[in-house]
Amino acid sequence: MIVETEYKTAQQVATLLNLHIQTVYDMCADGRLPSIKLGTVRNSAVRIPAAALEQYLNDLASRSAHP
């Protein structure tokens, strides 16, 4: 069984969150934003599952609502 999952590029996430693309790459590298790498180490593309992005935003909203 194949499950379809929607993914966002780092550029799409940067645009949605009004961040620099390098910030998104850094967030993926340090684990703040779950992601997968496609390709070789030197020439890889990062994809962020849409559900993980939504969870990240919900977590941020929860933390800011409950200081």
BAFI-739688 format. One record per residue: x, y, z of N, C-alpha, C in turn; residue number from 1; residue in one letter. Coordinates in Angstrom, 2 decimals. Each point is the difference from the previous one (the first is absolute). Layout:
! residues N
n_c1->X, n_c2->Y, n_c3->Z, ca_c1->X, ca_c2->Y, ca_c3->Z, c_c1->X, c_c2->Y, c_c3->Z, seq->NUM, type->A
...
//
This chain:
! residues 67
n_c1->0.84, n_c2->-1.18, n_c3->0.00, ca_c1->-0.84, ca_c2->1.18, ca_c3->0.00, c_c1->0.89, c_c2->1.25, c_c3->0.00, seq->1, type->M
n_c1->-0.28, n_c2->0.91, n_c3->-0.88, ca_c1->0.74, ca_c2->1.25, ca_c3->-0.09, c_c1->-0.83, c_c2->1.12, c_c3->0.60, seq->2, type->I
n_c1->0.62, n_c2->0.73, n_c3->0.91, ca_c1->-0.67, ca_c2->1.13, ca_c3->0.63, c_c1->0.59, c_c2->1.28, c_c3->-0.58, seq->3, type->V
n_c1->-0.86, n_c2->0.84, n_c3->-0.54, ca_c1->0.47, ca_c2->1.27, ca_c3->-0.56, c_c1->0.14, c_c2->1.03, c_c3->1.11, seq->4, type->E
n_c1->1.15, n_c2->0.67, n_c3->0.00, ca_c1->0.27, ca_c2->1.04, ca_c3->0.97, c_c1->0.40, c_c2->1.25, c_c3->-0.76, seq->5, type->T
n_c1->-0.53, n_c2->1.12, n_c3->0.42, ca_c1->0.35, ca_c2->1.27, ca_c3->-0.64, c_c1->1.29, c_c2->0.51, c_c3->0.63, seq->6, type->E
n_c1->0.90, n_c2->0.46, n_c3->-0.86, ca_c1->1.27, ca_c2->0.56, ca_c3->0.45, c_c1->0.16, c_c2->1.42, c_c3->-0.50, seq->7, type->Y
n_c1->0.72, n_c2->0.79, n_c3->0.76, ca_c1->0.33, ca_c2->1.38, ca_c3->-0.37, c_c1->1.51, c_c2->0.09, c_c3->-0.22, seq->8, type->K
n_c1->0.41, n_c2->0.84, n_c3->-0.93, ca_c1->1.41, ca_c2->0.27, ca_c3->-0.17, c_c1->0.44, c_c2->0.99, c_c3->1.07, seq->9, type->T
n_c1->1.30, n_c2->0.11, n_c3->0.17, ca_c1->0.53, ca_c2->0.97, ca_c3->0.96, c_c1->-0.41, c_c2->1.42, c_c3->-0.42, seq->10, type->A
n_c1->0.00, n_c2->0.25, n_c3->-1.30, ca_c1->-0.39, ca_c2->1.33, ca_c3->-0.47, c_c1->-1.46, c_c2->0.29, c_c3->0.29, seq->11, type->Q
n_c1->-0.87, n_c2->-0.98, n_c3->-0.16, ca_c1->-1.41, ca_c2->0.19, ca_c3->0.30, c_c1->-0.21, c_c2->0.30, c_c3->1.48, seq->12, type->Q
n_c1->0.71, n_c2->-0.72, n_c3->0.86, ca_c1->-0.11, ca_c2->0.22, ca_c3->1.44, c_c1->0.53, c_c2->1.39, c_c3->0.35, seq->13, type->V
n_c1->1.13, n_c2->0.37, n_c3->-0.60, ca_c1->0.57, ca_c2->1.33, ca_c3->0.26, c_c1->-0.99, c_c2->1.09, c_c3->-0.38, seq->14, type->A
n_c1->-0.65, n_c2->-0.15, n_c3->-1.12, ca_c1->-0.98, ca_c2->0.98, ca_c3->-0.46, c_c1->-1.21, c_c2->0.04, c_c3->0.94, seq->15, type->T
n_c1->-0.51, n_c2->-1.18, n_c3->0.37, ca_c1->-1.16, ca_c2->-0.06, ca_c3->0.90, c_c1->0.28, c_c2->0.64, c_c3->1.36, seq->16, type->L
n_c1->1.21, n_c2->-0.20, n_c3->0.52, ca_c1->0.34, ca_c2->0.49, ca_c3->1.34, c_c1->0.73, c_c2->1.33, c_c3->-0.02, seq->17, type->L
n_c1->0.22, n_c2->0.53, n_c3->-1.20, ca_c1->0.71, ca_c2->1.26, ca_c3->-0.15, c_c1->1.39, c_c2->-0.08, c_c3->0.63, seq->18, type->N
n_c1->0.72, n_c2->-1.08, n_c3->-0.33, ca_c1->1.35, ca_c2->-0.23, ca_c3->0.51, c_c1->0.97, c_c2->-0.09, c_c3->-1.17, seq->19, type->L
n_c1->1.26, n_c2->0.19, n_c3->0.29, ca_c1->1.04, ca_c2->-0.23, ca_c3->-1.00, c_c1->0.11, c_c2->-1.51, c_c3->-0.20, seq->20, type->H
n_c1->0.28, n_c2->-0.42, n_c3->-1.20, ca_c1->0.07, ca_c2->-1.43, ca_c3->-0.29, c_c1->1.07, c_c2->-0.70, c_c3->0.84, seq->21, type->I
n_c1->1.11, n_c2->0.69, n_c3->0.30, ca_c1->1.04, ca_c2->-0.61, ca_c3->0.82, c_c1->-0.51, c_c2->-0.30, c_c3->1.41, seq->22, type->Q
n_c1->-0.91, n_c2->0.83, n_c3->0.50, ca_c1->-0.59, ca_c2->-0.25, ca_c3->1.31, c_c1->-0.80, c_c2->-1.30, c_c3->-0.03, seq->23, type->T
n_c1->-0.72, n_c2->-0.24, n_c3->-1.07, ca_c1->-0.77, ca_c2->-1.24, ca_c3->-0.14, c_c1->0.96, c_c2->-1.19, c_c3->-0.05, seq->24, type->V
n_c1->1.08, n_c2->0.11, n_c3->-0.78, ca_c1->0.99, ca_c2->-1.08, ca_c3->-0.05, c_c1->0.59, c_c2->-0.26, c_c3->1.39, seq->25, type->Y
n_c1->0.29, n_c2->1.05, n_c3->0.74, ca_c1->0.55, ca_c2->-0.14, ca_c3->1.34, c_c1->-1.00, c_c2->-0.69, c_c3->0.93, seq->26, type->D
n_c1->-1.28, n_c2->0.36, n_c3->-0.11, ca_c1->-1.04, ca_c2->-0.61, ca_c3->0.82, c_c1->-0.13, c_c2->-1.49, c_c3->-0.31, seq->27, type->M
n_c1->0.17, n_c2->-0.37, n_c3->-1.26, ca_c1->-0.04, ca_c2->-1.41, ca_c3->-0.39, c_c1->1.24, c_c2->-0.73, c_c3->0.53, seq->28, type->C
n_c1->1.15, n_c2->0.64, n_c3->-0.12, ca_c1->1.26, ca_c2->-0.63, ca_c3->0.42, c_c1->0.04, c_c2->-0.26, c_c3->1.49, seq->29, type->A
n_c1->-0.55, n_c2->0.93, n_c3->0.80, ca_c1->0.08, ca_c2->-0.19, ca_c3->1.45, c_c1->-1.23, c_c2->-0.71, c_c3->0.59, seq->30, type->D
n_c1->-0.93, n_c2->-0.40, n_c3->-0.86, ca_c1->-1.13, ca_c2->-0.81, ca_c3->0.45, c_c1->-1.22, c_c2->0.77, c_c3->0.45, seq->31, type->G
n_c1->0.06, n_c2->1.32, n_c3->-0.03, ca_c1->-1.20, ca_c2->0.76, ca_c3->0.39, c_c1->-1.14, c_c2->-0.24, c_c3->-0.97, seq->32, type->R
n_c1->0.33, n_c2->-0.25, n_c3->-1.25, ca_c1->-1.01, ca_c2->-0.24, ca_c3->-1.03, c_c1->0.32, c_c2->-1.34, c_c3->-0.67, seq->33, type->L
n_c1->-0.85, n_c2->-1.00, n_c3->0.19, ca_c1->0.26, ca_c2->-1.30, ca_c3->-0.60, c_c1->0.06, c_c2->0.11, c_c3->-1.53, seq->34, type->P
n_c1->0.93, n_c2->-0.74, n_c3->-0.60, ca_c1->0.17, ca_c2->0.06, ca_c3->-1.44, c_c1->0.66, c_c2->-1.27, c_c3->-0.50, seq->35, type->S
n_c1->-0.02, n_c2->-0.14, n_c3->-1.31, ca_c1->0.73, ca_c2->-1.10, ca_c3->-0.63, c_c1->0.92, c_c2->0.61, c_c3->-1.05, seq->36, type->I
n_c1->1.11, n_c2->-0.69, n_c3->-0.23, ca_c1->0.94, ca_c2->0.42, ca_c3->-1.04, c_c1->-0.12, c_c2->-0.94, c_c3->-1.17, seq->37, type->K
n_c1->0.01, n_c2->0.56, n_c3->-1.18, ca_c1->-0.05, ca_c2->-0.78, ca_c3->-1.23, c_c1->1.28, c_c2->0.26, c_c3->-0.77, seq->38, type->L
n_c1->0.62, n_c2->-1.04, n_c3->-0.51, ca_c1->1.20, ca_c2->0.18, ca_c3->-0.79, c_c1->1.26, c_c2->-0.31, c_c3->0.79, seq->39, type->G
n_c1->1.13, n_c2->0.41, n_c3->-0.58, ca_c1->1.28, ca_c2->-0.26, ca_c3->0.62, c_c1->0.29, c_c2->1.03, c_c3->1.07, seq->40, type->T
n_c1->1.00, n_c2->-0.28, n_c3->0.81, ca_c1->0.35, ca_c2->0.91, ca_c3->1.09, c_c1->0.36, c_c2->1.37, c_c3->-0.54, seq->41, type->V
n_c1->0.76, n_c2->0.04, n_c3->-1.06, ca_c1->0.47, ca_c2->1.27, ca_c3->-0.54, c_c1->-1.09, c_c2->0.75, c_c3->-0.76, seq->42, type->R
n_c1->-0.90, n_c2->-0.72, n_c3->-0.59, ca_c1->-1.00, ca_c2->0.64, ca_c3->-0.86, c_c1->-1.40, c_c2->-0.49, c_c3->0.39, seq->43, type->N
n_c1->-0.40, n_c2->0.28, n_c3->1.24, ca_c1->-1.27, ca_c2->-0.53, ca_c3->0.47, c_c1->-1.07, c_c2->1.09, c_c3->0.06, seq->44, type->S
n_c1->-1.22, n_c2->-0.46, n_c3->-0.10, ca_c1->-1.16, ca_c2->0.89, ca_c3->0.13, c_c1->-0.71, c_c2->-0.36, c_c3->1.30, seq->45, type->A
n_c1->-0.56, n_c2->0.99, n_c3->0.65, ca_c1->-0.71, ca_c2->-0.21, ca_c3->1.26, c_c1->-1.49, c_c2->0.13, c_c3->-0.25, seq->46, type->V
n_c1->-0.76, n_c2->-0.91, n_c3->0.58, ca_c1->-1.45, ca_c2->0.06, ca_c3->-0.07, c_c1->-0.54, c_c2->-0.08, c_c3->1.42, seq->47, type->R
n_c1->-0.99, n_c2->0.84, n_c3->0.27, ca_c1->-0.61, ca_c2->0.06, ca_c3->1.32, c_c1->-1.44, c_c2->-0.52, c_c3->-0.14, seq->48, type->I
n_c1->-0.35, n_c2->-1.05, n_c3->0.74, ca_c1->-1.38, ca_c2->-0.47, ca_c3->-0.06, c_c1->-0.96, c_c2->1.10, c_c3->0.47, seq->49, type->P
n_c1->-1.07, n_c2->0.22, n_c3->-0.75, ca_c1->-0.96, ca_c2->1.05, ca_c3->0.34, c_c1->-0.57, c_c2->-0.22, c_c3->1.40, seq->50, type->A
n_c1->-0.21, n_c2->-1.25, n_c3->0.39, ca_c1->-0.54, ca_c2->-0.29, ca_c3->1.33, c_c1->1.00, c_c2->0.40, c_c3->1.08, seq->51, type->A
n_c1->1.29, n_c2->-0.19, n_c3->-0.25, ca_c1->1.03, ca_c2->0.39, ca_c3->0.97, c_c1->0.07, c_c2->1.51, c_c3->0.13, seq->52, type->A
n_c1->-0.16, n_c2->0.70, n_c3->-1.11, ca_c1->0.00, ca_c2->1.46, ca_c3->0.04, c_c1->-1.21, c_c2->0.49, c_c3->0.80, seq->53, type->L
n_c1->-1.15, n_c2->-0.60, n_c3->-0.23, ca_c1->-1.20, ca_c2->0.39, ca_c3->0.73, c_c1->0.16, c_c2->-0.26, c_c3->1.51, seq->54, type->E
n_c1->0.60, n_c2->-1.14, n_c3->0.35, ca_c1->0.23, ca_c2->-0.33, ca_c3->1.41, c_c1->0.97, c_c2->1.00, c_c3->0.62, seq->55, type->Q
n_c1->1.05, n_c2->0.37, n_c3->-0.73, ca_c1->0.97, ca_c2->0.98, ca_c3->0.49, c_c1->-0.69, c_c2->1.33, c_c3->0.28, seq->56, type->Y
n_c1->-0.85, n_c2->0.44, n_c3->-0.91, ca_c1->-0.71, ca_c2->1.27, ca_c3->0.19, c_c1->-0.98, c_c2->-0.08, c_c3->1.16, seq->57, type->L
n_c1->-0.68, n_c2->-1.13, n_c3->0.16, ca_c1->-0.90, ca_c2->-0.19, ca_c3->1.14, c_c1->0.75, c_c2->0.03, c_c3->1.32, seq->58, type->N
n_c1->1.17, n_c2->-0.62, n_c3->0.04, ca_c1->0.83, ca_c2->0.01, ca_c3->1.20, c_c1->0.44, c_c2->1.42, c_c3->0.34, seq->59, type->D
n_c1->0.39, n_c2->0.77, n_c3->-1.01, ca_c1->0.38, ca_c2->1.40, ca_c3->0.23, c_c1->-1.16, c_c2->0.80, c_c3->0.55, seq->60, type->L
n_c1->-1.17, n_c2->-0.21, n_c3->-0.57, ca_c1->-1.19, ca_c2->0.73, ca_c3->0.45, c_c1->-0.34, c_c2->-0.36, c_c3->1.45, seq->61, type->A
n_c1->0.14, n_c2->-1.26, n_c3->0.35, ca_c1->-0.28, ca_c2->-0.45, ca_c3->1.36, c_c1->0.97, c_c2->0.63, c_c3->0.99, seq->62, type->S
n_c1->1.27, n_c2->0.04, n_c3->-0.36, ca_c1->1.00, ca_c2->0.58, ca_c3->0.90, c_c1->-0.20, c_c2->1.49, c_c3->0.18, seq->63, type->R
n_c1->-0.40, n_c2->0.70, n_c3->-1.07, ca_c1->-0.19, ca_c2->1.45, ca_c3->0.12, c_c1->-1.30, c_c2->0.33, c_c3->0.73, seq->64, type->S
n_c1->-0.98, n_c2->-0.90, n_c3->-0.03, ca_c1->-1.27, ca_c2->0.22, ca_c3->0.69, c_c1->0.11, c_c2->-0.28, c_c3->1.49, seq->65, type->A
n_c1->0.98, n_c2->-0.82, n_c3->0.39, ca_c1->0.19, ca_c2->-0.37, ca_c3->1.40, c_c1->1.43, c_c2->0.31, c_c3->0.43, seq->66, type->H
n_c1->0.25, n_c2->1.27, n_c3->0.30, ca_c1->1.39, ca_c2->0.38, ca_c3->0.35, c_c1->0.48, c_c2->-0.59, c_c3->1.31, seq->67, type->P
//
